[in-house]
Amino acid sequence: MSPEPAPTPPRRAVSPLDHRIEAATGHDIDTLWTYRARGVLDEAHAHLVDQHREVAEAQTGVVFYLRLLNRLSSGEFDVDDALFARIDRAVYHLEQASAARDAAARKVLVALEPIEAAATAPAPGAMQLSTDDHAALLAIAGGAKLYEHLLTGRMSVTSASGTRIPHAKLQRLEGAGLVVRDTGPPVHAGQPVSLTDAGRAALFAARRAPTTQPPKSFSRPATSPSTPARRH
């Protein structure tokens, strides 16, 4: 009997703005969230991801109350005053969740505008990373230190993930202004190595995919004026 496949991790809640964020940044949402956790993103992209988290959380509430309303109207429950009251409460909470989602989405749009503008602007002199450079920067982004071997005197960088980076590679990245080394601690004890702002920008842009698809705007259906207001 073949072993059971590993369970697929649940996908994060999809917000109405995911497609637009991915088009502007050239990365899918999961990659952006991972880069945010590793400290790879520059300030503008990090702020965008933080705002997106709020939209995703609010969208989870919208989906929850939609499913609750679907269950309440499925015929599982007796049609009585208690059911009407539960439906009314669910609709009210759905409206609140939707309003919170829309408010968070407006913040995302504000954070997204300069990134979309930059995505369509030419980038003269942009640094081109080799595959090895990209892998080294990505490893350093997760935390790394330069060590000197006490017996051989050889120096190399060891990242938190266990990746080893030759000292010559570190020197080239330092010379390019992509990484910086804390020379305070002795090298045999380990000198922390981290990305500079230029290093973060180069790493983030290295795998950026150009897009020719125009971004879609976010909008929500207008409430019918004939719908009576609920009071709670």
KOLTORLUM-126553 format. One record per residue (C-alpha): x negated, y, z. Coordinates in pm, whole numbers, padded with zeros to 5 digits, always signed. Layout:
XYZ...
***
This chain:
+00000+00000+00000-00141+00337-00100-00181+00594+00179+00086+00860+00209-00015+01195+00058-00107+01474+00297+00188+01701+00372+00194+02019+00167+00161+02330+00388+00479+02540+00386+00469+02837+00150+00499+03177+00308+00821+03367+00264+00828+03530-00079+00902+03900-00071+01064+04091-00358+00731+04270-00414+00500+03968-00437+00489+03969-00818+00399+04339-00826+00124+04303-00563-00026+04007-00747-00016+04195-01079-00193+04498-00931-00460+04307-00737-00517+04007-00963-00484+03769-00666-00197+03562-00535-00050+03639-00194-00211+03346-00013-00555+03452-00140-00496+03809-00026-00394+03693+00321-00702+03470+00340-00931+03753+00230-00770+03980+00489-00844+03727+00763-01207+03698+00649-01259+04073+00640-01326+04075+00266-01078+04348+00171-01153+04717+00163-00939+04955+00367-00676+05018+00099-00617+04650+00022-00625+04552+00390-00357+04812+00462-00149+04679+00172-00167+04323+00305-00072+04438+00655+00233+04615+00516+00319+04309+00310+00325+04097+00624+00605+04315+00756+00804+04262+00435+00748+03886+00449+00864+03868+00810+01174+04074+00735+01247+03860+00429+01239+03553+00653+01523+03707+00855+01722+03775+00538+01684+03414+00426+01782+03286+00772+02112+03475+00783+02192+03387+00424+02155+03020+00511+02362+03069+00824+02643+03225+00621+02622+02940+00373+02662+02690+00655+02949+02881+00814+03136+02882+00483+03063+02517+00401+03383+02381+00559+03197+02224+00849+03381+02440+01104+03748+02498+01177+03885+02813+01017+03989+03015+01319+03917+03342+01495+03591+03204+01639+03463+03128+01289+03561+03473+01165+03373+03628+01456+03060+03423+01381+03073+03517+01014+03116+03883+01101+02814+03871+01335+02606+03690+01072+02693+03951+00808+02602+04230+01050+02263+04074+01127+02204+04011+00757+02261+04380+00691+02012+04470+00966+01752+04228+00831+01802+04358+00479+01761+04718+00596+01440+04626+00780+01312+04448+00468+01386+04751+00251+01216+04991+00495+00905+04771+00501+00913+04745+00122+00905+05123+00089+00585+05128+00296+00435+04865+00067+00517+05079-00237+00334+05375-00083+00028+05157-00015+00050+04997-00359+00063+05311-00571-00309+05406-00547-00410+05043-00606-00196+05024-00919-00346+05351-01039-00698+05219-00982-00612+04894-01160-00530+05080-01481-00828+05316-01460-01162+05221-01617-01436+05113-01378-01770+05221-01533-02076+05072-01373-01885+04802-01191-02123+04543-01053-02103+04201-01217-02155+03914-00974-02297+03579-01073-02127+03265-00950-02403+03216-00692-02377+03576-00573-01999+03546-00539-02033+03222-00337-02297+03380-00113-02090+03692-00044-01781+03485+00027-01978+03273+00276-02125+03582+00444-01778+03737+00472-01683+03465+00718-01980+03543+00943-02349+03465+00891-02692+03504+01052-03049+03509+00928-03272+03261+01113-03646+03196+01108-03754+02837+01164-03992+02830+01461-04218+02561+01310-04223+02636+00938-04159+03012+00953-03912+02983+00670-03613+03212+00682-03260+03145+00554-02906+03257+00619-02658+03018+00778-02291+03107+00750-02015+03015+00994-01891+02758+00742-02233+02589+00738-02343+02722+00400-02715+02799+00373-02828+03096+00167-03196+03137+00065-03382+03435+00205-03459+03553-00148-03088+03566-00226-03028+03771+00090-03302+04015-00011-03145+04063-00355-02800+04123-00204-02950+04367+00048-03133+04550-00228-02808+04582-00421-02639+04733-00116-02388+04449-00089-02487+04319+00254-02647+04464+00564-02852+04292+00834-02859+04377+01203-03230+04387+01280-03178+04438+01652-03188+04073+01764-03507+03870+01703-03491+03675+01378-03557+03341+01553-03240+03400+01758-03040+03498+01451-02978+03838+01296-02611+03896+01197-02551+03958+00827-02230+04125+00707-02080+04274+00391-02099+04644+00320-01802+04830+00174-01964+04791-00167-02001+04418-00105-01634+04383-00014-01529+04575-00324-01756+04369-00551-01639+04040-00403-01275+04134-00427-01307+04253-00787-01520+03958-00900-01226+03725-00963-00979+03990-01059-00768+03888-01358-00652+04167-01591-00281+04183-01647-00085+04322-01937+00255+04262-01779+00417+04586-01663+00505+04586-01291+00868+04552-01199+01027+04800-00965+01186+04700-00638+01551+04779-00586+01846+04644-00390+02206+04639-00505+02404+04939-00391+02677+04878-00137+03023+04908-00280+03197+05223-00153+03509+05020-00095+03337+04798+00159+03456+04894+00507+03196+04976+00767+03153+04727+01049+03139+04841+01405+02980+04634+01681
***
